[in-house]
Amino acid sequence: PDPKFWRENTVRNFILFSREDANKSPACWTHIFLDADYSVLGYEPAAYREYVWGVLEEFTMHVPIDTYLRGRKKWLIDMLKEKEIFYVPFFKTRFEEQARANMMSELKTLRNVKE
């Protein structure tokens, strides 16, 4: 996966949101940044799978694959338990449903990974 693609799309989403409503409190900007970063979770399935492979490649350079897979599975389970993944309505309406579908699909691929 091309890191430039993810960076450009995250920045693009951040800019689009900030243009929509520039009167945000400083605390809200943290939520905007987090949501822009998490927006990759709500990309179309093929782009999400590319992101997943990129994360796998990056992490397994530093930790054993079984450790990574256990941690990834736990993270997915924890994220899916959250009432909402995104804080900001702009991101929630655009990415929440697809993000949950992508994460559930990924979690199914990890069903044999021991927690």
C-alpha positions as CSV (number, residue, x, y, z in Angstrom):
1,P,0.0,0.0,0.0
2,D,1.1,3.5,-0.8
3,P,1.5,5.5,2.5
4,K,1.0,8.7,0.4
5,F,-2.5,7.5,-0.5
6,W,-3.6,7.1,3.1
7,R,-1.9,10.4,4.1
8,E,-3.6,12.3,1.3
9,N,-7.0,10.9,2.0
10,T,-6.8,11.6,5.7
11,V,-5.7,15.2,5.0
12,R,-8.4,15.5,2.4
13,N,-11.1,14.4,4.8
14,F,-9.8,16.8,7.5
15,I,-9.9,19.7,5.0
16,L,-13.4,18.8,3.8
17,F,-14.7,18.7,7.3
18,S,-12.9,21.9,8.4
19,R,-14.4,23.7,5.4
20,E,-17.9,22.5,6.4
21,D,-17.8,24.1,9.8
22,A,-14.7,26.1,10.9
23,N,-16.2,27.2,14.2
24,K,-15.0,24.3,16.3
25,S,-13.8,24.3,19.9
26,P,-10.1,23.3,20.5
27,A,-11.2,20.0,22.2
28,C,-13.3,19.2,19.1
29,W,-10.2,19.4,16.8
30,T,-8.8,16.3,18.6
31,H,-12.0,14.4,17.7
32,I,-11.7,15.7,14.1
33,F,-8.1,14.5,13.9
34,L,-8.9,11.1,15.3
35,D,-11.9,10.7,13.0
36,A,-9.9,11.8,10.0
37,D,-7.3,9.2,10.9
38,Y,-9.9,6.5,11.4
39,S,-11.7,7.3,8.2
40,V,-9.7,4.6,6.5
41,L,-11.8,2.1,8.5
42,G,-14.8,3.2,6.4
43,Y,-13.2,3.0,3.0
44,E,-14.6,0.7,0.3
45,P,-13.8,-3.0,1.2
46,A,-10.9,-3.3,-1.3
47,A,-9.2,-0.2,0.0
48,Y,-9.8,-1.4,3.6
49,R,-8.1,-4.7,2.8
50,E,-5.1,-2.9,1.3
51,Y,-4.9,-0.9,4.5
52,V,-5.1,-4.0,6.7
53,W,-2.3,-5.6,4.7
54,G,-0.2,-2.5,5.1
55,V,-0.7,-2.5,8.9
56,L,0.1,-6.2,9.1
57,E,3.4,-5.6,7.1
58,E,4.4,-2.7,9.2
59,F,3.7,-4.3,12.6
60,T,5.1,-7.7,11.8
61,M,8.5,-6.1,11.2
62,H,8.5,-5.4,14.9
63,V,6.5,-8.1,16.6
64,P,5.8,-11.7,16.0
65,I,2.8,-12.3,13.7
66,D,0.8,-14.3,16.4
67,T,1.2,-11.4,18.8
68,Y,0.1,-9.0,16.2
69,L,-3.0,-11.1,15.2
70,R,-4.1,-11.5,18.8
71,G,-3.7,-7.7,19.4
72,R,-5.5,-6.9,16.2
73,K,-8.4,-9.2,17.0
74,K,-8.7,-7.7,20.5
75,W,-8.6,-4.1,19.1
76,L,-11.3,-5.0,16.5
77,I,-13.5,-6.5,19.3
78,D,-13.0,-3.5,21.5
79,M,-13.7,-1.0,18.7
80,L,-16.9,-2.8,17.7
81,K,-18.2,-2.8,21.2
82,E,-18.1,1.0,21.1
83,K,-21.5,2.7,20.6
84,E,-19.9,4.8,17.9
85,I,-16.5,4.7,16.2
86,F,-16.5,8.3,15.0
87,Y,-17.1,11.4,17.2
88,V,-18.0,13.9,14.6
89,P,-21.2,13.8,12.6
90,F,-19.4,14.6,9.3
91,F,-17.3,11.4,9.7
92,K,-20.0,9.3,11.3
93,T,-22.5,9.8,8.4
94,R,-19.8,9.0,5.8
95,F,-17.9,6.2,7.4
96,E,-19.5,4.5,10.4
97,E,-21.6,1.9,8.6
98,Q,-18.9,0.8,6.2
99,A,-16.3,0.9,9.0
100,R,-18.3,-1.6,11.1
101,A,-18.9,-3.8,8.1
102,N,-15.2,-3.8,7.2
103,M,-14.1,-4.5,10.8
104,M,-16.6,-7.3,11.1
105,S,-15.4,-8.9,7.9
106,E,-11.8,-8.7,9.1
107,L,-12.8,-10.1,12.5
108,K,-14.3,-13.1,10.7
109,T,-10.9,-13.8,9.1
110,L,-9.4,-13.9,12.6
111,R,-11.9,-16.2,14.1
112,N,-9.3,-19.0,14.6
113,V,-6.8,-16.7,16.4
114,K,-6.7,-17.4,20.1
115,E,-7.3,-14.4,22.3
